[in-house]
Amino acid sequence: MARKPLVKKDECISCGICIGNLPAVFRFDDHGKSECYDPEGADEAEIQARAIDLCPVSCIIWEE
């Protein structure tokens, strides 16, 4: 995978949308913020559509 999703934790509101939609990619960290623990858990198009595009505060970005 050329790109990896990155959660800007200072902007994350812990809504859980990304985790609910893609539990193979995202999880809550020890502070209750979302994190990408397995970027290979879904393809880029699915991550874009089911996490990045749906994040209410746009805190998930692509890290090149």
Contacts in CASP RR format, 6 or more apart in sequence:
PFRMAT RR
TARGET T0000
AUTHOR 0000-0000-0000
METHOD contacts of the structure
MODEL  1
MARKPLVKKDECISCGICIGNLPAVFRFDDHGKSECYDPEGADEAEIQAR
AIDLCPVSCIIWEE
1 39 0 8 1.000
1 40 0 8 1.000
1 44 0 8 1.000
2 64 0 8 1.000
3 44 0 8 1.000
3 62 0 8 1.000
3 63 0 8 1.000
3 64 0 8 1.000
4 36 0 8 1.000
4 39 0 8 1.000
4 62 0 8 1.000
4 63 0 8 1.000
5 25 0 8 1.000
5 26 0 8 1.000
5 36 0 8 1.000
5 39 0 8 1.000
5 47 0 8 1.000
5 51 0 8 1.000
5 52 0 8 1.000
5 60 0 8 1.000
5 61 0 8 1.000
5 62 0 8 1.000
5 63 0 8 1.000
6 36 0 8 1.000
6 60 0 8 1.000
6 61 0 8 1.000
6 62 0 8 1.000
6 63 0 8 1.000
7 18 0 8 1.000
7 26 0 8 1.000
7 33 0 8 1.000
7 34 0 8 1.000
7 35 0 8 1.000
7 36 0 8 1.000
7 59 0 8 1.000
7 60 0 8 1.000
8 59 0 8 1.000
8 60 0 8 1.000
8 61 0 8 1.000
9 29 0 8 1.000
9 31 0 8 1.000
9 33 0 8 1.000
9 34 0 8 1.000
9 35 0 8 1.000
9 59 0 8 1.000
11 57 0 8 1.000
11 58 0 8 1.000
11 59 0 8 1.000
12 33 0 8 1.000
12 34 0 8 1.000
12 57 0 8 1.000
12 59 0 8 1.000
13 56 0 8 1.000
13 57 0 8 1.000
13 59 0 8 1.000
14 28 0 8 1.000
14 32 0 8 1.000
14 33 0 8 1.000
14 34 0 8 1.000
15 55 0 8 1.000
15 56 0 8 1.000
15 57 0 8 1.000
16 26 0 8 1.000
16 28 0 8 1.000
16 34 0 8 1.000
17 51 0 8 1.000
17 54 0 8 1.000
17 55 0 8 1.000
17 56 0 8 1.000
18 25 0 8 1.000
18 26 0 8 1.000
18 34 0 8 1.000
18 50 0 8 1.000
18 51 0 8 1.000
18 54 0 8 1.000
18 55 0 8 1.000
18 60 0 8 1.000
19 26 0 8 1.000
19 27 0 8 1.000
19 28 0 8 1.000
19 34 0 8 1.000
20 26 0 8 1.000
21 50 0 8 1.000
21 51 0 8 1.000
21 54 0 8 1.000
22 41 0 8 1.000
22 42 0 8 1.000
22 46 0 8 1.000
22 47 0 8 1.000
22 50 0 8 1.000
22 51 0 8 1.000
24 38 0 8 1.000
24 41 0 8 1.000
24 42 0 8 1.000
25 36 0 8 1.000
25 37 0 8 1.000
25 38 0 8 1.000
25 39 0 8 1.000
25 41 0 8 1.000
25 42 0 8 1.000
25 47 0 8 1.000
25 51 0 8 1.000
26 34 0 8 1.000
26 35 0 8 1.000
26 36 0 8 1.000
26 37 0 8 1.000
26 51 0 8 1.000
27 34 0 8 1.000
27 35 0 8 1.000
27 37 0 8 1.000
28 34 0 8 1.000
28 35 0 8 1.000
29 35 0 8 1.000
34 59 0 8 1.000
34 60 0 8 1.000
36 60 0 8 1.000
39 47 0 8 1.000
42 50 0 8 1.000
51 60 0 8 1.000
52 58 0 8 1.000
52 60 0 8 1.000
52 61 0 8 1.000
52 62 0 8 1.000
END
